[in-house]
Amino acid sequence: MKINSLLQRLQENDYKLTQARKDICDSIKKTKKIFSVQQISKYIPHVDTASVYRTFEILEKINIITPVTRIDGEQFYEKYDEKDHHHHIICKKCKKAKCVDCKLHIPNIPGFNNITHSTILTGLCNKCI
């Protein structure tokens, strides 16, 4: 997702485009893998971490990012893409995460919207064996 379309989605949902939100969205756009509030905060030290948390809540609400909870309970996120459904495998030792394709199709369930599921696989990566 391009930064302009990301910012446009915020505006369309009646959120102000503060400089902090622009910087947070720009940092998210530049990431290629899963990321945490702490990682994004390191890229933009001039933005208060509480602002990053609040912005993440907004971005999750409007389906720009989606949460990925690691096995140790630490909260991570990734860019939302309804066409790219996948799971994650996480090394039990070094905590490295990798995406794994998922061929499962979630059916429409009457009375429910925005249905998701998550599966976290664990193992040891080649470096940790």
HUCORWO-V66628 format. One line per field, one symbol per residue. ss: DSSP state (~ for helix, > for strand, _ for the rest). burial: # if it has 9 or more other ideal C-beta (glycine too) atoms within 8 Angstrom, else .. A space follows every 10 residues. Layout:
BEGIN
ss=???
burial=???
END
This chain:
BEGIN
ss=__~~~~~~~~ ~~______~~ ~~~~~~~~~~ ____>_~~~~ ~~~_____~~ ~~~~~~~~~~ ~___>>>>>_ ____>>>>>_ _____>>>>> >_____>>>> >_________ _________> >>>______
burial=..#..##.## #...#....# #########. #..####.## #..#..#.#. ###.##.### .#.###.### ....#####. ......#### #.....#..# .......... .........# #...#..#.
END
